[in-house]
């Protein structure tokens, strides 16, 4: 389980990526999409078959590459609209994805807010 602060952004690349790419190749894809590979954000890539995922991030002077291969089944990815090159995920969504949950059919319970805040929200 990866624990992430709320300030960390997570980007899931739309479509399959050749996961033979390692740190430099995946870093080049991040840069091509206009991101700073040294930002500390997480960049998630999936394989053509959908059974492998790599996550690239920068951490204290070096890159970290997380790799997971499913022995059976496929990762359940969120929907990507036509023309999108990436989808931003929340840490919970990433944890669900890596844990084998289906984010499309999962339902989020509405977060509670105090009445004073609900009244001022447009």
N, C-alpha and C positions, 0 to 999 in steps of 0.2 A: 504494500500500500504506500502510495506517495502522498505526503501531506504538503499542501501548498498554501501560501498566504493568498489572501484575496487580491493582492496587487499583481499577481502573476497572470499574464494573459496566456491563453492557450489557443493555438490555431491548428485546425485540422485541414490538411490539404485535400481539396476535392479531387476525386479520381485516383486511380492507381499510380503508384510511383515504383520505379525499379529499385527494389530494396537491396540490390547488390551494391548500391551507392552506400558509401560510408560517410564519415563526418564531413569531409570536404565537398563531396557531391551533394549531400543534403543541404549543407550550408549554402552552396551556390543556388539551390532552388529557393531557399529562404530569401536570399539577397535579390534574386530575380523578381520576387513578389513584393519587393519594396520594404522589406523588414530589415532591422539591424540584428544580425545573427548573434551579436554580443549583448543583447538586451536582457538576457535572463528569462525571456519568455519561452514557452514550450511550443515546439513545432512537431505536429503529429503527422505521420505518413503511413499509408496502408498499402498492402500488396495487391496485385491484380486478383489473386484468388480470395482476398479478404480474410485470410487466416493469419496474417502477420502484421505487426505494427512496429514502427520505430519512432522514438521520440527524441528529438535533439534539443539540447539547451546548453547555455554557457553558465558555468558556475565557478567563481573564484579562481580565475586564471587558467581554466581548461574547459573543454567540451565534455558533456556527458551524453552518452547514447544509450537509451533504454530500448531493449528489443524483446518482444514477446511473440511467440509462435504458438498457436493453438494446435493441439493434437487432433482435435475433432471440431467441426463446425466453423463458423465465420463470425467475425466481429459484427455487431449490429450498429451500423453507422447512422447518424442523423441524416435527414433529408438535405440534399443540396440542390438549390435551384439552378436551372439552366443558366450558364454563363458565370456562375460563381467559381472562383478559384480556391476559396477556402471558407471555412465556417469557424466562427469563434465559439469556443466551448467554455463552460464553467468547470471548476475543479470537480464538482460532483458529477457532471456529465462524463468527464474523462474517467473518473473512478468507475462509473457504471459501465462505460465502454470496455475498459480493461477487465472488469469483473464478469463480463458476459451478459449484462442486462441489455434490454432493448429500449433505447432512449425514445424511440418513436411512440411506443405504446405505454411508456411510463407516464404517469400523471403527477404533476406537481401540485401539492396542496397550497392553497393561497396563503401567503405569509400574513401573519397578524400584524396590524399596525394600530397604534392608539387612535382613538376617535379624533383627537385634535389634529393629528397628521392627515387622516383621511379627508377631513373637511377642507383642508388647505390644498390638497392635491387636485390639479385641474382635470 
